[in-house]
Amino acid sequence: MLSLTIREVSAALREGRISPTELCRKCLNRIKKTQHLNAYITVTEELALQEAREAEARLLQGAPKGPLDGIPFAVKDNFCTENIKTTCASRMLKDYTPPYNATVVQKLFDQGAVLVGKTNMDEFAMGAGSTDGAFGPVRNPWSYAAPYRERTGAAPDADWAVTGGSSGGSAAAVASLTSYLALGSDTGGSTRNPGALCGVVALKPTYGLLSRHGLIPLVNSMDVPGVMTRSVGDAAVVFDVLRGQDMKDSTTTPAPSSLTDLHLNVKNICVGIPKEYHAPGLSQETLAQWSLVQVSLPHTQHSIVCYHVLCHAEVASNMARFDGRLEGHRSEVDSSTEAMYASSRHEGFNDVVRGRILSGNYFLLKRNYEHYFVKAQRVRRLIAEDFERVFGSGVDVLLTPTTLADAARFSDFTQEDNRTRSAQEDVFTQPVNMAGLPAISVPTALSSRGLPIGLQLIGPAFQDKKLLCVARWMEQRVGFPSISDWGEEGGNGAGTEQTPAV
């Protein structure tokens, strides 16, 4: 039952083959069995069972709220959840309990979906491996599946692979069969990257189609709520529920027509391959999955530098609110307001966040503003125009790798610093965020190491339905296996209990 798609399990609930309460308990038991993955920061067991009982009553009366009624879901821990801790995996927000739900979370509740927990992440979503949060790293479920163990001879708690980031907990939650869908945030690839490395579908919609209200911001001009599921069809169902204009978010726009019908004649679809995406470090296995008509996006070579300048500048602005006085962790140092302020931020933020704040403030200094920030905004416009020109030439979608290779072992991944890792891992994904375009990562194959490889489809702005249709067609042709086809080996004890750093 846990390996079914949303459509399949929804039918099972309506036909009475399983009750929402039974389904919820199965997911909660699965979360306990897979604690070694460290996918969750908070498990909302009591709330989940209450919501499941309410869904059960509605289904018995023949009055479900919608296609997600009774379906367990998970939420990345940077989306506000009413009366449930929202930490951003940071010491700074370790005690923060929001008084309201993020709009996308509320929409899931309005459909009767059942929240099983808040998922682990990189602190304040700053990272590409889900290894830099205050609650410890997230482990890739495929590290415990038979293909990886048999092909590499890996030891269960020594050679595990990372999930990618920063929404690694959400990807691991869906891949390990503890939830049927999960929300992530996507600023430069933070849902698509872990989606590819964990073998799940990860959708980053057009900027403005999903509300950011209640998503604790990283980079306001690029942040987009992302959807992680086990199939493209499921992603379309969830996206159809979440999309739409929100009076609490002025950047939202009216949504297009229903997205649930994904039938499309792909015979005349033109797929472009950006030649600039043949990046250094691209593995042969990933390259083998990827070849079609070549197009050019000439300013891609500047996108990483441009992204980092703009990202760090907005980070510096967004993190300024956490000063120890009104918001966030407050230090016990009280010799002066300035000392308390500095100490609170030093204690509350990790090195990665502090580093981005410092560099962002440097870029925004009066003497540097024109040279860094304004120039980066101009390059961003050129990157967006590259995409507009290619799509205007008759190309319907672009096909690219999602990541350079399959998931790295944790011991190898942590040999490099956060900034270097992020620059490498975001190379194929972050240009889409700067242009505000929709993109989706679809798992396509297992590598020689037995770990997932994903490909990314990019579409024109507001052409999310066409993008989903092509992704669905591709998904049906590749037939990517489920992790449940092999089963998994649990941790041997060393990773089964994580002690939060907060």
C-alpha positions as CSV (number, residue, x, y, z in Angstrom):
1,M,0.0,0.0,0.0
2,L,2.8,2.5,0.8
3,S,4.4,2.1,-2.6
4,L,1.2,3.1,-4.5
5,T,0.7,6.5,-6.2
6,I,-1.6,9.1,-4.8
7,R,-4.2,8.2,-7.4
8,E,-4.0,4.6,-6.5
9,V,-4.2,5.0,-2.8
10,S,-6.9,7.6,-3.1
11,A,-9.0,5.0,-5.0
12,A,-8.2,2.4,-2.3
13,L,-9.4,4.8,0.4
14,R,-12.7,5.5,-1.4
15,E,-13.3,1.8,-2.1
16,G,-12.7,0.9,1.6
17,R,-9.7,-1.3,1.0
18,I,-7.9,0.6,3.7
19,S,-9.0,3.4,6.0
20,P,-7.2,6.7,6.4
21,T,-6.3,5.8,10.0
22,E,-4.8,2.5,8.9
23,L,-2.9,4.3,6.2
24,C,-1.6,7.0,8.6
25,R,-0.4,4.3,11.1
26,K,1.5,2.6,8.3
27,C,3.3,5.8,7.4
28,L,4.0,6.6,11.0
29,N,5.4,3.1,11.6
30,R,7.5,3.5,8.4
31,I,8.9,6.7,9.8
32,K,10.0,4.9,13.0
33,K,11.5,2.1,10.9
34,T,13.5,4.5,8.8
35,Q,14.8,6.9,11.6
36,H,18.3,6.2,10.5
37,L,17.6,8.4,7.4
38,N,17.1,11.4,9.6
39,A,14.5,12.7,7.2
40,Y,12.2,14.3,9.8
41,I,12.9,17.0,12.3
42,T,9.4,16.8,13.8
43,V,6.9,13.9,13.5
44,T,3.3,15.1,14.1
45,E,1.9,11.7,15.2
46,E,-1.0,13.0,17.4
47,L,-2.1,15.6,14.8
48,A,-1.8,13.1,12.0
49,L,-4.0,10.5,13.6
50,Q,-6.6,13.1,14.5
51,E,-6.7,14.3,10.9
52,A,-6.9,10.7,9.6
53,R,-9.9,10.0,11.8
54,E,-11.6,13.1,10.5
55,A,-10.9,12.0,6.9
56,E,-12.2,8.5,7.7
57,A,-15.5,10.0,8.9
58,R,-15.9,12.0,5.7
59,L,-15.1,9.0,3.5
60,L,-17.7,6.9,5.4
61,Q,-20.2,9.6,4.7
62,G,-19.2,9.6,1.0
63,A,-18.2,13.3,1.2
64,P,-14.4,13.5,0.7
65,K,-12.9,17.0,0.5
66,G,-10.9,16.3,-2.6
67,P,-8.4,13.9,-4.3
68,L,-6.0,14.3,-1.3
69,D,-8.4,13.5,1.5
70,G,-6.7,11.1,3.9
71,I,-3.4,11.2,2.0
72,P,-0.3,11.5,4.3
73,F,2.1,14.3,3.4
74,A,5.3,15.9,4.7
75,V,6.5,19.5,4.7
76,K,10.0,21.0,4.6
77,D,10.7,22.7,7.9
78,N,10.9,26.2,6.4
79,F,7.2,26.4,5.7
80,C,5.2,27.8,8.6
81,T,2.8,25.4,10.3
82,E,0.3,26.5,12.9
83,N,1.2,25.4,16.4
84,I,4.0,23.1,15.0
85,K,7.6,24.1,15.4
86,T,9.2,25.5,12.3
87,T,13.0,25.6,12.7
88,C,14.6,26.0,9.3
89,A,17.0,23.4,10.7
90,S,18.7,26.3,12.6
91,R,19.5,27.0,16.2
92,M,18.2,30.5,15.5
93,L,14.6,29.3,15.2
94,K,14.8,26.2,17.5
95,D,11.8,27.4,19.5
96,Y,9.7,29.1,16.8
97,T,6.1,28.0,16.6
98,P,4.1,29.9,14.0
99,P,0.6,31.1,14.7
100,Y,-0.5,30.4,11.1
101,N,0.0,28.0,8.1
102,A,1.8,28.8,4.9
103,T,-0.8,29.1,2.1
104,V,0.3,25.9,0.3
105,V,0.2,24.0,3.6
106,Q,-3.3,25.4,4.3
107,K,-4.5,24.3,0.9
108,L,-3.4,20.7,1.6
109,F,-5.2,20.8,4.9
110,D,-8.3,22.2,3.1
111,Q,-8.2,19.1,0.9
112,G,-8.1,16.8,3.9
113,A,-4.4,15.7,3.5
114,V,-2.8,14.4,6.7
115,L,0.4,16.0,7.9
116,V,2.9,13.4,9.3
117,G,5.9,15.6,9.9
118,K,8.3,18.5,9.1
119,T,11.3,17.4,7.1
120,N,15.1,18.0,7.6
121,M,17.1,20.4,5.4
122,D,20.2,22.5,5.1
123,E,20.1,25.4,7.6
124,F,17.8,28.1,6.1
125,A,17.9,26.2,2.8
126,M,21.5,27.1,2.2
127,G,23.2,24.0,0.8
128,A,23.1,21.3,-1.8
129,G,23.4,18.1,0.2
130,S,21.1,18.5,3.3
131,T,24.2,18.0,5.3
132,D,24.5,21.5,6.9
133,G,21.5,21.7,9.2
134,A,21.4,21.8,13.0
135,F,19.8,18.4,13.2
136,G,22.5,16.4,11.3
137,P,22.6,15.2,7.7
138,V,19.9,13.3,5.8
139,R,20.7,9.9,4.4
140,N,19.7,8.8,0.9
141,P,17.2,5.9,1.1
142,W,18.8,4.3,-1.9
143,S,21.9,3.9,0.2
144,Y,20.1,1.0,2.0
145,A,18.5,-0.6,-1.1
146,A,19.9,-3.8,-2.5
147,P,21.3,-2.4,-5.8
148,Y,23.7,0.0,-4.1
149,R,24.7,-2.5,-1.4
150,E,25.3,-5.3,-3.9
151,R,27.1,-3.2,-6.5
152,T,29.4,-1.3,-4.2
153,G,29.8,-3.6,-1.2
154,A,29.0,-0.6,1.0
155,A,28.7,-0.9,4.7
156,P,25.2,0.2,5.9
157,D,26.4,3.0,8.3
158,A,29.7,3.9,6.7
159,D,29.2,4.4,3.0
160,W,25.8,6.0,2.8
161,A,25.1,8.6,0.1
162,V,23.7,12.1,0.5
163,T,20.2,13.1,-0.6
164,G,21.1,16.4,-2.2
165,G,19.7,19.6,-1.0
166,S,18.4,21.7,0.5
167,S,15.1,19.8,0.5
168,G,16.8,16.4,1.2
169,G,14.4,15.5,4.0
170,S,11.4,15.9,1.8
171,A,13.0,13.8,-1.0
172,A,14.0,11.1,1.5
173,A,10.4,11.1,3.0
174,V,8.8,10.4,-0.4
175,A,11.5,8.0,-1.6
176,S,11.4,5.9,1.7
177,L,7.6,5.5,1.4
178,T,6.8,7.5,4.6
179,S,4.7,10.0,2.8
180,Y,3.0,10.2,-0.6
181,L,4.0,13.8,-1.3
182,A,6.2,16.4,0.2
183,L,6.6,20.1,-0.1
184,G,10.1,21.6,-0.7
185,S,11.4,25.0,-1.5
186,D,13.3,25.7,-4.7
187,T,15.6,28.7,-4.9
188,G,18.4,27.3,-7.2
189,G,17.4,23.7,-7.6
190,S,16.6,22.7,-4.0
191,T,13.8,20.3,-4.9
192,R,15.0,19.1,-8.3
193,N,18.5,18.3,-7.0
194,P,17.4,15.9,-4.2
195,G,14.5,14.7,-6.3
196,A,17.0,13.4,-8.9
197,L,19.4,11.9,-6.3
198,C,16.6,10.2,-4.4
199,G,14.7,8.9,-7.5
200,V,11.5,10.9,-7.1
201,V,9.7,13.4,-9.3
202,A,10.4,17.0,-8.3
203,L,8.4,19.9,-9.8
204,K,9.5,23.6,-9.7
205,P,6.5,25.6,-11.1
206,T,6.6,28.9,-12.9
207,Y,7.4,31.7,-10.4
208,G,4.1,33.2,-9.2
209,L,1.8,30.2,-9.7
210,L,2.3,29.0,-6.1
211,S,2.1,31.3,-3.1
212,R,5.2,32.0,-1.1
213,H,3.2,33.3,1.9
214,G,4.5,31.4,5.0
215,L,7.6,30.1,3.3
216,I,10.5,31.6,5.3
217,P,12.4,33.4,2.6
218,L,15.9,32.7,1.3
219,V,15.8,34.7,-2.0
220,N,12.4,36.3,-2.5
221,S,12.9,36.8,-6.2
222,M,13.7,33.2,-6.8
223,D,12.0,31.1,-4.1
224,V,9.3,28.8,-5.3
225,P,7.4,26.1,-3.4
226,G,8.2,22.8,-5.0
227,V,6.3,19.5,-5.1
228,M,7.9,16.0,-4.7
229,T,6.0,12.9,-5.5
230,R,6.6,9.4,-6.9
231,S,5.0,10.1,-10.3
232,V,4.4,12.9,-12.7
233,G,0.7,12.3,-12.5
234,D,0.8,12.8,-8.7
235,A,2.8,16.0,-9.1
236,A,0.1,17.3,-11.4
237,V,-2.7,16.5,-8.9
238,V,-0.9,18.3,-6.1
239,F,0.1,21.2,-8.2
240,D,-3.6,21.6,-9.3
241,V,-4.5,21.9,-5.6
242,L,-1.8,24.4,-4.7
243,R,-1.8,26.8,-7.7
244,G,-3.6,30.1,-7.8
245,Q,-3.5,33.7,-6.8
246,D,-3.1,34.6,-3.1
247,M,-4.0,38.0,-1.7
248,K,-1.3,37.5,0.9
249,D,1.4,37.2,-1.8
250,S,1.5,40.0,-4.3
251,T,3.8,38.1,-6.6
252,T,1.2,35.4,-7.4
253,T,-0.7,35.4,-10.6
254,P,-4.0,33.7,-11.7
255,A,-3.4,30.0,-12.6
256,P,-4.1,28.4,-16.0
257,S,-6.7,25.8,-16.6
258,S,-6.8,22.4,-14.8
259,L,-3.6,20.4,-15.0
260,T,-4.9,16.9,-14.2
261,D,-5.4,15.8,-17.8
262,L,-1.9,15.1,-19.0
263,H,-2.7,13.6,-22.4
264,L,-0.7,15.3,-25.2
265,N,0.3,14.3,-28.7
266,V,4.1,14.6,-28.4
267,K,4.7,13.7,-32.0
268,N,5.4,17.4,-32.9
269,I,7.1,18.4,-29.7
270,C,10.5,20.0,-30.3
271,V,13.0,19.2,-27.5
272,G,16.2,21.3,-27.2
273,I,19.5,20.4,-25.7
274,P,21.6,23.3,-24.4
275,K,25.2,22.8,-25.5
276,E,26.4,25.0,-22.6
277,Y,25.1,22.3,-20.1
278,H,28.0,20.0,-21.1
279,A,29.6,21.1,-17.8
280,P,32.9,19.9,-16.4
281,G,32.3,17.0,-14.1
282,L,29.3,15.6,-16.0
283,S,29.5,11.9,-15.6
284,Q,29.3,9.6,-18.7
285,E,26.3,7.8,-17.2
286,T,24.4,11.0,-17.0
287,L,25.5,12.1,-20.4
288,A,24.3,8.7,-21.9
289,Q,20.8,9.6,-20.8
290,W,20.8,12.9,-22.6
291,S,21.0,13.7,-26.3
292,L,18.7,15.5,-28.8
293,V,18.6,18.8,-30.9
294,Q,21.3,21.2,-29.8
295,V,20.5,24.8,-28.9
296,S,22.5,27.6,-27.3
297,L,22.1,29.5,-24.0
298,P,25.3,31.6,-24.2
299,H,25.0,33.4,-20.8
300,T,24.7,30.1,-18.9
301,Q,28.5,30.3,-18.2
302,H,27.9,33.4,-16.1
303,S,24.9,32.1,-14.2
304,I,26.6,30.6,-11.2
305,V,28.5,33.8,-10.4
306,C,25.4,35.9,-11.0
307,Y,23.3,33.6,-8.8
308,H,25.7,33.8,-5.9
309,V,25.8,37.6,-5.9
310,L,22.0,38.0,-6.0
311,C,21.4,35.1,-3.6
312,H,23.8,36.4,-1.0
313,A,22.5,40.0,-1.3
314,E,18.9,38.8,-0.7
315,V,20.1,36.5,2.1
316,A,21.7,39.4,3.9
317,S,18.5,41.3,3.7
318,N,16.2,38.4,4.8
319,M,18.4,37.3,7.7
320,A,18.6,40.8,9.2
321,R,15.3,40.3,10.9
322,F,16.8,37.6,13.2
323,D,18.4,39.9,15.7
324,G,17.7,38.3,19.0
325,R,15.4,41.2,20.0
326,L,12.1,40.5,18.2
327,E,12.8,37.3,16.3
328,G,14.9,34.2,16.7
329,H,17.4,33.0,19.2
330,R,18.4,35.4,21.9
331,S,21.9,35.2,23.5
332,E,22.4,35.4,27.3
333,V,25.1,38.1,26.7
334,D,23.5,41.3,27.9
335,S,26.4,43.7,28.4
336,S,24.9,45.9,25.7
337,T,22.3,45.8,22.9
338,E,25.1,45.5,20.3
339,A,26.8,42.7,22.1
340,M,23.6,40.8,22.5
341,Y,22.7,41.3,18.9
342,A,26.1,40.1,17.6
343,S,26.2,37.1,20.0
344,S,22.7,36.0,19.2
345,R,23.5,35.9,15.5
346,H,26.8,34.2,16.0
347,E,25.2,31.5,18.2
348,G,22.0,31.2,16.1
349,F,23.5,30.9,12.6
350,N,26.0,28.3,11.3
351,D,29.2,29.2,9.4
352,V,27.4,28.8,6.0
353,V,24.6,31.3,6.8
354,R,27.0,33.8,8.5
355,G,29.3,33.6,5.4
356,R,26.5,34.4,3.0
357,I,25.3,37.3,5.2
358,L,28.8,38.8,5.2
359,S,29.3,38.5,1.5
360,G,25.8,39.7,0.7
361,N,26.4,42.8,2.8
362,Y,29.7,43.4,1.0
363,F,27.9,43.3,-2.4
364,L,25.4,45.8,-1.1
365,L,27.9,48.3,0.2
366,K,27.4,51.7,-1.5
367,R,30.8,51.5,-3.2
368,N,30.1,47.9,-4.5
369,Y,26.4,48.1,-5.4
370,E,26.8,49.0,-9.0
371,H,29.8,46.7,-9.6
372,Y,28.2,43.6,-8.1
373,F,24.5,43.7,-7.5
374,V,23.4,45.9,-10.5
375,K,25.7,44.1,-12.9
376,A,24.3,40.7,-11.7
377,Q,20.8,41.9,-12.3
378,R,21.7,42.8,-15.9
379,V,23.3,39.3,-16.4
380,R,20.1,37.8,-15.0
381,R,18.1,39.6,-17.6
382,L,20.4,38.3,-20.4
383,I,20.0,34.7,-19.0
384,A,16.2,35.1,-19.1
385,E,16.4,36.5,-22.7
386,D,18.4,33.4,-23.8
387,F,15.5,31.2,-22.7
388,E,13.0,33.5,-24.4
389,R,14.9,33.4,-27.7
390,V,15.2,29.6,-27.6
391,F,11.6,29.0,-26.8
392,G,10.6,31.7,-29.4
393,S,12.5,29.7,-32.1
394,G,10.1,26.8,-31.9
395,V,11.6,24.7,-29.1
396,D,8.8,23.5,-26.8
397,V,10.9,22.1,-23.9
398,L,14.6,21.9,-23.0
399,L,16.1,18.6,-21.7
400,T,19.1,18.7,-19.5
401,P,20.7,16.7,-16.7
402,T,19.5,17.6,-13.2
403,T,22.8,16.9,-11.5
404,L,26.3,16.2,-12.6
405,A,26.3,12.6,-11.4
406,D,24.5,10.3,-9.0
407,A,24.6,10.9,-5.2
408,A,28.0,11.2,-3.6
409,R,29.0,9.4,-0.4
410,F,28.7,11.6,2.6
411,S,32.4,11.1,3.4
412,D,33.3,12.4,-0.1
413,F,30.7,15.1,-0.3
414,T,31.9,16.8,2.9
415,Q,35.5,17.1,1.6
416,E,34.5,20.4,-0.1
417,D,33.1,23.5,1.4
418,N,29.4,24.5,1.1
419,R,30.0,27.2,-1.5
420,T,32.0,24.9,-3.8
421,R,29.4,22.1,-3.5
422,S,26.5,24.5,-4.2
423,A,28.3,25.9,-7.3
424,Q,28.8,22.4,-8.6
425,E,25.4,20.9,-7.8
426,D,23.3,23.9,-8.9
427,V,24.9,24.3,-12.4
428,F,22.0,22.8,-14.3
429,T,19.1,24.0,-12.1
430,Q,19.7,27.6,-10.9
431,P,19.4,29.4,-14.3
432,V,15.7,28.3,-14.3
433,N,15.1,30.2,-11.0
434,M,16.7,33.3,-12.3
435,A,14.4,33.2,-15.3
436,G,11.3,32.3,-13.3
437,L,10.6,29.2,-15.6
438,P,8.9,25.9,-14.7
439,A,11.1,22.8,-14.5
440,I,10.7,19.2,-13.5
441,S,13.2,16.4,-12.7
442,V,12.2,12.9,-13.6
443,P,14.2,9.8,-12.5
444,T,15.3,7.9,-15.5
445,A,17.8,5.2,-14.6
446,L,20.0,3.6,-11.9
447,S,23.7,4.2,-12.2
448,S,26.4,1.5,-12.1
449,R,26.5,2.1,-8.3
450,G,22.7,1.4,-8.0
451,L,21.8,5.1,-7.3
452,P,19.2,7.2,-9.2
453,I,19.9,9.5,-12.1
454,G,17.4,12.2,-13.1
455,L,16.9,14.4,-16.2
456,Q,15.4,17.8,-16.1
457,L,12.8,19.3,-18.4
458,I,12.4,23.1,-18.7
459,G,9.5,24.9,-20.2
460,P,8.4,28.4,-21.1
461,A,6.8,30.5,-18.4
462,F,3.2,29.4,-17.6
463,Q,3.5,26.4,-19.8
464,D,3.6,24.1,-16.8
465,K,0.9,21.8,-18.2
466,K,2.8,21.1,-21.4
467,L,5.9,20.5,-19.3
468,L,4.1,18.0,-17.2
469,C,2.6,16.2,-20.3
470,V,6.1,15.7,-21.8
471,A,7.4,14.6,-18.4
472,R,4.6,12.1,-18.1
473,W,5.4,10.7,-21.6
474,M,9.1,10.4,-20.7
475,E,8.3,8.7,-17.4
476,Q,6.1,6.1,-19.1
477,R,8.9,5.3,-21.5
478,V,11.8,4.9,-19.0
479,G,9.9,2.8,-16.5
480,F,12.1,3.9,-13.5
481,P,11.8,1.2,-10.7
482,S,10.5,1.9,-7.2
483,I,12.7,1.4,-4.2
484,S,10.1,-1.1,-3.0
485,D,11.0,-3.4,-5.8
486,W,14.1,-4.4,-3.9
487,G,13.4,-3.6,-0.3
488,E,16.0,-2.1,1.9
489,E,18.4,-2.8,4.7
490,G,18.0,-0.8,7.9
491,G,20.8,0.9,9.7
492,N,22.8,-1.2,12.1
493,G,22.2,1.2,15.0
494,A,24.8,3.9,14.5
495,G,22.5,6.1,12.5
496,T,19.1,5.2,14.1
497,E,19.1,7.9,16.6
498,Q,20.0,11.5,15.8
499,T,20.7,13.9,18.5
500,P,19.7,17.5,17.4
501,A,22.5,20.0,17.7
502,V,20.1,22.5,19.1
